[in-house]
C-alpha cells in the first residue's frame, strides 16, 4: 500500500506539466494587450529597417569620398576665381594676359575677360599670347575688334607661339608690337568654306531628302547635292568679301599699303623669320621678350605676376584641353549642331 502511494504513474508525472501550460498560456495572453498598446510596436518592419541601416558613406565609401573630392575641387576653383577677381579689383598696377589658344570658335569667355580688363584702370598693359590655327570667320573678327578697342586704351604686345595662322594672325593684328619665334607658323591670309558632300553615301543606304524653297539661293550649299554654277558663283562672292575684310585688317594693323597686304594674302604660311622680313611681325622673340617690351612701355615691372583669366569651371573640357589638346566646346561649335550647314573659316 505504501509503495503504491509513492509510485508515479505516467499520468501523474505529466500532471504538473499539463497544469503549467495553461499558466504559460495565460502569461502570453496577458502580454499581448501591452504589446498592442505600445506605439513602437505599430511601426512596420520595413520602416525599422530603413531607419537602422548603415549610413551612405559606409555602404558606398568610394562614391561618398569621390563626391567629397569633387566638392573640394569645386570650392578651390571658386576661391581661385574669386581671388583672381579680387586681385583685379584691389591690386596695384598690373599687366594682364589674354590667351587665344586652339580653334577660335566659342569666344564668349575671351570677350568677357577682355571687357573686364578694359574696365579696370589698374591694368596698364596687355600681353596677348596666340597659339591658334584660326577658326570661324565671325568669331575671329569679334576677338580682333575687342582687342583693337582695348589697344586704343592700353599698350598691347603680341607673342606668337607655335602657330598664329589665318584667324590667329587676324587677332594678332590688334597688337602695337608683334613678337614671333623664328619657327612660328603664321600667315595663311584668306578664307575658306567647307561644304560636306553626303549625297553619295546617303544614296548607297537608300536615304534622301527633298527640300522646297521660296527663294533660289535659300538651299544653296546643301550637303545633299553638288553646287550648281550659280551657287558656286554666289558663294565665291561671299568669300571674296570676307577675304577683302581680312586684307583690310592686315593693312591697318601693320600700317602697310593695301596692295602690299593683298600680295601677302595668297593663303601661304610663313615662318616667323619670313614673317618679320615681310612686315607681318616686328621682332623675333618669345613671350619674355614681349613682356619686357610691355614693361618698358608701361613702367610695370615684368617680374610682377600677370593677371590671368579665371580658370574654366568645366573641369572635363579643361582636362581634355590640357591633357589631349582637345577642345570640346570648339568642336561642338565647329560642328554647329548641324552637319548640313556650310562653315566659313579664317583657318589654316
Secondary structure, DSSP 8 states (H G I E B T S, - for coil): -HHHHT---HHHHTHHHHHHHHHHHHHHHHHHHHHHH-GGGGS-HHHHHHHHS--HHHHSHHHHHHHHHHHHHHHHHHHHHHHHHHHHHHSSSEEEEEEEES-B---HHHHHHHHHHHH-TTEEEEEEEEEE-EEEHHHHHHHHHHHHHHHTTSEEEEEEEEEEETHHHHHHTT-SEEEE-TT-EEE--S-EEE----HHHHHHTT-------SSTTTTTT-TTS---HHHHHHHHHHHHHHHHHHHHHHHHHHT--HHHHHHH-SS-EEEHHHHHHHTS-SEE--HHHHHHHHHHHH---TTS--B-----S-HHHHHHHHHH---HHHHHHHHTT-TTS-EEEEE-
